Amino acid sequence: MKKLIFVLVFLAFISPVFAEDSEATIYYINVPVEKIIPSKEGYIVQYRSSSSVIATVGIPNEWFYDAASVAEKVRLGVASDWPTMSIFYLDGKFSHLKLYVHPVKSHQTWGSVPQGTDLSRFFTDKESFKIRF
């Protein structure tokens, strides 16, 4: 019986040494959206960076619809809520994003581009997501 107690106490003190640190650091950046332009390849989002410059980024449609979706489109209430985009990082690497949009497509934050406009330059890298702060 004494051996069993000794082994249990020994394991109680030694097991934390071999435990894996599973705490992940997650943080997000929320930016106000100035304009959302839907296209056949995805959404073109114009947002205001921290230096008050309007920056543009493309979010591919596949990111919203794949099984392991990277992006989520969330419709805001009909009140005067302003669209935003939240970008989430896990351990310093891009994890996913949420695009909060106004539900009414006639809202001033929804835009359009003339038919035939080449927007492919916004969708060159579909594996990562980089924004200007």
C-alpha positions in Angstrom: 0.0 0.0 0.0 2.9 2.4 0.8 4.4 1.7 -2.6 1.2 2.6 -4.3 0.9 5.9 -2.4 4.6 6.7 -3.1 4.0 6.0 -6.9 0.9 8.2 -7.0 2.6 11.1 -5.2 5.7 10.7 -7.5 3.5 10.8 -10.6 1.6 13.8 -9.3 4.8 15.8 -9.0 6.5 14.5 -12.1 3.6 14.6 -14.6 3.4 18.4 -14.9 7.0 18.4 -16.1 6.1 16.4 -19.1 2.8 18.2 -19.8 2.6 20.1 -23.0 1.9 23.8 -22.9 -1.3 24.0 -24.9 -2.1 27.7 -24.4 -2.5 29.4 -27.7 -2.3 33.2 -28.1 -5.2 34.5 -30.1 -5.9 38.2 -30.8 -7.9 40.1 -33.4 -7.8 43.4 -35.2 -11.1 45.2 -36.0 -11.1 47.7 -38.9 -14.0 49.9 -40.1 -15.1 49.0 -43.6 -15.7 51.9 -46.1 -17.0 49.8 -49.1 -17.7 46.2 -49.9 -17.8 45.3 -53.6 -19.0 41.8 -54.5 -17.4 40.2 -57.6 -17.4 36.8 -59.2 -14.1 36.0 -57.5 -15.0 37.3 -54.0 -15.4 40.4 -52.1 -13.3 43.5 -52.5 -13.2 45.3 -49.2 -12.0 48.9 -48.7 -11.2 49.6 -45.1 -9.6 52.4 -43.1 -6.2 51.6 -41.8 -4.8 53.1 -38.6 -3.0 55.8 -40.6 -6.5 56.9 -41.9 -5.6 55.7 -45.4 -8.1 53.7 -47.4 -6.7 50.3 -48.1 -8.1 47.5 -50.3 -8.0 43.7 -49.9 -9.7 40.8 -51.7 -11.5 38.0 -49.9 -12.0 34.9 -52.1 -15.4 33.3 -52.3 -13.9 29.9 -51.5 -13.0 31.2 -48.0 -16.7 31.5 -47.2 -18.0 28.2 -48.6 -15.3 25.5 -48.0 -15.8 22.9 -45.3 -12.9 24.5 -43.3 -14.0 28.0 -44.0 -11.6 30.8 -43.2 -14.1 33.7 -43.5 -17.6 34.3 -42.3 -20.0 36.9 -43.4 -22.2 38.2 -40.6 -25.2 40.4 -41.3 -25.7 43.3 -38.9 -29.0 44.5 -37.6 -31.0 46.9 -39.7 -30.2 49.8 -37.3 -27.5 52.2 -38.3 -24.7 49.7 -37.7 -21.5 50.3 -39.7 -19.7 47.4 -41.3 -16.5 46.2 -39.9 -14.0 43.5 -40.5 -12.3 41.4 -37.7 -9.1 39.6 -38.5 -8.1 36.8 -36.1 -4.6 35.7 -35.5 -3.5 32.5 -33.7 0.1 32.5 -32.4 0.9 35.4 -34.7 -0.4 33.7 -37.9 -3.6 34.5 -39.7 -6.4 32.2 -38.5 -9.7 33.5 -39.9 -11.8 36.6 -40.5 -15.3 37.9 -40.0 -16.9 40.4 -42.3 -19.8 42.2 -40.6 -22.0 43.6 -43.4 -25.1 45.8 -43.6 -28.0 43.6 -44.6 -29.5 46.0 -47.1 -27.6 46.0 -50.4 -28.6 49.6 -51.2 -26.7 50.8 -48.1 -23.9 53.2 -49.0 -21.2 50.7 -48.0 -22.2 48.3 -50.7 -20.6 49.1 -54.1 -20.3 47.7 -57.6 -17.8 47.7 -60.4 -18.5 48.0 -64.1 -18.9 44.7 -65.9 -15.6 43.5 -67.4 -13.3 45.2 -64.9 -10.3 43.0 -64.1 -10.2 42.5 -60.3 -7.8 39.5 -60.4 -5.0 41.5 -58.8 -6.9 41.5 -55.5 -7.1 37.6 -55.5 -3.5 36.6 -56.4 -2.7 35.0 -53.0 -5.6 32.8 -51.9 -3.5 31.0 -49.1 -2.8 34.0 -46.8 -4.3 37.3 -45.8 -2.3 40.5 -45.4 -3.7 43.8 -44.4 -2.1 47.2 -43.9 -2.4 48.6 -40.4 
